[in-house]
Amino acid sequence: MDFEMRYNLTLSTDDARKASYIAKGLVKFWGEEKIWARGIVREAFKAHEARILIGIKDVEEVPPLKVLEHVRAVGRRFNVDVVEADIVGEVSFRAILSTAEQALMVEKIRPSQIRM
């Protein structure tokens, strides 16, 4: 599968069932043709943590910020929150701009406005 963005969310639980339920909900909400998600538990520093591994095919159709908000909303039902997130591999500049626009509630950020 070819993803524009790979995004992992670490949850405040070690329950793989909760992570899997939330991941399946993401796929059901946006559709298999737009997003891939899987709940897992991994060992980290002698502890276990539940994670949701996410692949987004098009950030315009499936905004990463909306994915995060969706996971947080569903997680609240189980008293679970997102404690950490990470981007896996490279991410497009378009994905970063799109996410910044949503987070800042700005209609359009022009690349010329960004200093590197």
C-alpha positions in Angstrom: 0.0 0.0 0.0 1.2 3.5 -0.8 0.5 6.0 2.0 1.0 9.7 1.9 1.4 9.6 5.7 2.0 6.9 8.3 1.0 8.0 11.8 1.2 6.1 15.1 -0.8 6.9 18.2 0.2 5.6 21.6 -2.7 5.2 24.0 -3.0 5.5 27.8 -3.8 1.8 28.1 -2.2 -1.6 27.5 -5.4 -3.2 26.3 -5.1 -4.3 22.7 -8.8 -4.8 22.4 -9.5 -1.1 23.0 -6.8 -0.1 20.4 -8.2 -2.6 17.9 -11.8 -1.4 18.4 -10.7 2.3 17.9 -8.6 1.3 14.8 -11.5 -0.6 13.2 -13.7 2.4 13.9 -11.3 4.6 11.9 -11.5 2.3 8.9 -15.3 2.0 9.1 -15.6 5.8 9.3 -13.4 6.7 6.4 -13.3 3.5 4.4 -10.6 0.9 3.5 -9.8 2.7 0.3 -8.7 5.9 2.3 -7.2 4.7 5.5 -5.6 1.6 7.1 -5.4 1.2 10.9 -4.5 -1.6 13.3 -4.4 -1.7 17.1 -1.5 -3.5 18.7 0.3 -3.8 22.0 4.1 -3.5 22.1 6.6 -3.8 24.8 8.4 -0.6 25.6 10.8 -0.2 28.5 9.5 -3.3 30.3 6.0 -2.0 30.0 3.2 -2.7 27.5 1.5 0.1 25.6 -1.4 0.0 23.2 -0.8 1.7 19.8 -2.8 2.4 16.7 -0.8 2.2 13.5 -2.4 4.3 10.8 -1.7 4.7 7.1 -3.5 7.6 5.4 -3.6 7.5 1.6 -4.7 11.2 1.0 -4.4 13.8 3.8 -7.0 16.0 2.0 -9.6 13.2 2.2 -8.5 12.0 5.7 -7.0 14.9 7.6 -4.5 13.7 10.3 -6.0 16.2 12.8 -9.4 14.7 12.3 -8.0 11.2 12.8 -6.5 12.3 16.1 -9.8 14.0 17.2 -11.7 10.9 16.2 -9.4 8.6 18.3 -9.6 10.9 21.3 -13.4 11.0 21.1 -13.8 7.3 20.8 -11.1 6.7 23.5 -13.0 8.8 26.0 -15.7 6.1 26.0 -13.1 3.8 27.4 -11.3 6.3 29.6 -8.4 6.2 27.2 -6.4 9.1 25.8 -3.6 9.6 23.2 -0.4 10.1 25.2 2.0 10.3 22.2 2.1 10.4 18.5 4.7 9.9 15.9 5.1 10.1 12.1 6.7 7.1 10.5 9.0 7.8 7.6 8.7 10.9 5.4 5.6 13.0 5.2 4.6 15.4 2.4 4.8 19.1 2.8 1.1 19.2 1.7 0.2 17.0 4.7 2.0 19.4 7.1 0.3 22.5 5.6 -3.1 20.9 5.6 -2.8 19.9 9.3 -1.5 23.3 10.3 -4.4 25.0 8.5 -6.9 22.9 10.4 -5.2 23.3 13.8 -4.8 27.0 13.4 -8.3 27.4 11.8 -6.7 29.2 8.8 -8.4 28.8 5.4 -5.2 28.7 3.5 -1.5 28.9 4.3 0.6 29.8 1.3 4.0 28.2 1.0 5.5 31.7 0.5 4.4 32.5 4.1 6.6 29.7 5.6 10.2 30.4 6.5 12.5 27.4 6.6 
